[in-house]
Amino acid sequence: MAGGSGAGAGAGAGAGAGAGAPTTRRQLILAVPALLIGILSALVLFALDELSGLLEHGIWSALPAAAGLDPSSGWYIFTVLSLTGLAVGLVVRYVPGHGGQDSATSDLISPPQPLRALPSLALVAVLGLAGGVSLGPESPIIAINSGLFVAIMARFLPKVPPQLTVMLAAAGTVGALFGTPVAAALILTGVVAALPSGGELWDRLFLPLVAAGAGSLTMTLLAHPTFELGLPVYDTVAPIDILSAAGIASVAAVVGIVCILLFRVLHPLFHRIGNPVLYITLGGVVLGALGALGGPLTLFKGLDQMAELLETRSAYGVGQVLVIIAIKLVALAVASAAGFRGGHIFPAVFLGVAFGILANLVLPGVPLTLCVAAGVLGLVLALSRDGWIALFLAVIVTGSVVLLPLMCLAVLPAWLLVSKAPPMIVAPPSLPAPTAPTTPPLPAPPPASESGPKPHPSTAPAPESGSKPHPSTPPAP
């Protein structure tokens, strides 16, 4: 890391990392909008969470209670998810903005979407979250905040590059999602380190960390987000644990790769139908059938469900946990392929926890906490293609820093498997498919000047938008 290079590095940095470094004055001036973007990103996330929570309560609690229905029954789950698919399909087909860009065709951090697309994107995201679709909120909320703040900054601070605003909005949102700026720093480190200019690494991370810190503190004050589960304390490392962690993480990564391959097969099949009302409704019907088979535990983004699964794990055998994993894996692939808007990280964490429980049932001599950490590591690594965020989630889910050295070793063989697999992203129908996965998952910018791409590239889902399947984030000043 550049900050630890010491005084001797300073003499030779002029033409290297220090070239184009922002001045302290500029960093402090831009810290003010970065702070505001972080706070407002958390507020937008909180508002969408609250809205989807209210709708979820109405659909899954108030309505069945008033009608004397059982919301956990198979037919009720099937009906709700089928109607959710129909509602999302109608929005994508008829509402202006058409639900924004399909999450399956964009990276987690992408060029800003047009302002006109954001209301419909927020609507389909809320419908999916409340209706029990097996996707997380991270992709749509980052897209919403990026598009919103790029438009605001273009109006009030036009000299701030939109690429920088996108990074600040993403950092603030990620910090709020995970309740800590560390997550944003890890996700963005690979991006900013690959940029050809802009000073040393921590010069480039300075403003995103301001936004991430503001976002995480704001969300902590509002909602106290946490991923930590009540797992047994792991405080003693045995030599065999190194092999156990590497083996479990590698097998979990293979499970994640299976999900990716299934998604890449299903996506063109759904979209070949053409009409989003038809193919998203069909996706909802399939999700409803899967939910009816797997029960409420296999619905939603999985954050509450993974805690429930862990608490009731003694009631499940190997076969039952296998069924839960299989249903959730297929549901994630179907939801991603059928046009629902959402991310993969939250469902990947659920799958990782379930896989860890399965590993502990098969190998009872391996500590449960180690099994869960390795399961989360492998699944998140495969589905996000980001080793930093996989390591981060493996540690915060278990709450054990002692596991970190083991996870740092376990991630290496798992990455060798993941690096040979395709990413969980496809090109829009009008563009050729990606020929190779990107490493890191957010590709480096082209070797161009600091002007970068056009300030407002269109990423709407219409074929004429011409958005690239793997957009990059050019350097901030």
URQUIBEL-V15429 format. One record per backbone hydrogen bond with DSSP energy under -0.5 kcal/mol. NH is the residue of the N-H (numbers start at 1). CO is the residue of the C=O. If there is no record, write none. Layout:
# URQUIBEL-V15429
nh;co
NH;CO
NH;CO
This chain:
# URQUIBEL-V15429
nh;co
4;1
5;2
9;6
10;7
11;7
12;9
13;10
16;13
18;13
19;13
19;16
21;18
22;198
27;23
28;24
29;25
30;26
31;27
32;28
32;29
33;29
34;30
35;31
36;32
37;33
38;34
39;35
40;36
41;37
42;38
43;39
44;40
45;41
46;42
47;43
48;44
49;45
50;46
51;47
52;48
53;49
54;50
55;51
56;52
57;53
58;54
59;55
60;56
61;57
62;57
63;58
65;61
66;62
67;63
68;64
69;64
71;69
73;70
77;73
78;74
79;75
80;76
81;77
82;78
83;79
84;80
85;81
86;82
87;83
88;84
89;85
90;86
91;87
92;88
93;89
94;90
95;90
95;91
98;95
100;97
105;102
106;103
110;108
117;114
118;114
118;115
119;115
121;117
122;118
123;119
124;120
125;121
126;122
127;123
128;124
129;125
130;126
131;127
132;128
132;129
133;128
135;133
136;343
141;137
142;138
143;139
144;140
145;141
146;142
147;143
148;144
149;145
150;146
151;147
152;148
153;149
154;150
155;151
156;152
157;153
160;157
161;159
164;161
165;161
166;162
167;163
168;164
169;165
170;166
171;167
172;168
173;169
174;170
175;171
176;172
177;173
178;174
179;175
180;175
183;180
184;180
185;181
186;182
187;183
188;184
189;185
190;186
192;188
193;189
194;190
194;191
195;192
198;19
199;19
203;200
204;200
205;201
206;202
207;203
208;204
209;205
210;206
211;207
212;208
213;209
214;210
215;211
216;212
217;213
218;214
219;215
220;216
221;217
222;218
223;219
224;219
229;397
231;229
235;233
238;236
241;238
242;238
242;239
243;239
244;240
245;241
246;242
247;243
248;244
249;245
250;246
251;247
252;248
253;249
254;250
255;251
256;252
257;253
258;254
259;255
260;256
261;257
262;258
263;259
264;260
265;261
266;262
267;263
268;264
269;265
270;266
271;267
272;268
273;270
274;271
275;273
276;274
278;275
279;275
280;276
281;277
282;278
283;279
284;280
285;281
286;282
287;283
288;284
289;285
290;286
291;287
292;288
293;289
294;290
295;291
298;295
299;296
300;132
306;302
307;303
308;304
309;305
310;306
311;307
312;308
313;310
315;312
316;313
321;317
322;318
323;319
324;320
325;321
326;322
327;323
328;324
329;325
330;326
331;327
332;328
333;329
334;330
335;331
336;332
337;333
338;334
339;336
340;335
342;340
343;136
348;344
349;345
350;346
351;347
352;348
353;349
354;350
355;351
356;352
357;353
358;354
359;355
360;356
361;357
362;358
363;359
366;363
371;367
372;368
373;369
374;370
375;371
376;372
377;373
378;374
379;375
380;376
381;377
382;378
383;379
384;380
385;381
390;386
391;387
392;388
393;389
394;390
395;391
396;392
397;393
398;394
399;395
400;395
401;399
403;400
404;401
407;403
408;404
409;405
410;406
411;407
412;409
413;409
414;410
415;411
416;412
417;413
418;414
419;415
420;417
421;418
425;423
426;104
431;428
441;385
443;441
448;446
452;449
457;454
465;462
466;463
471;468
473;443
474;472
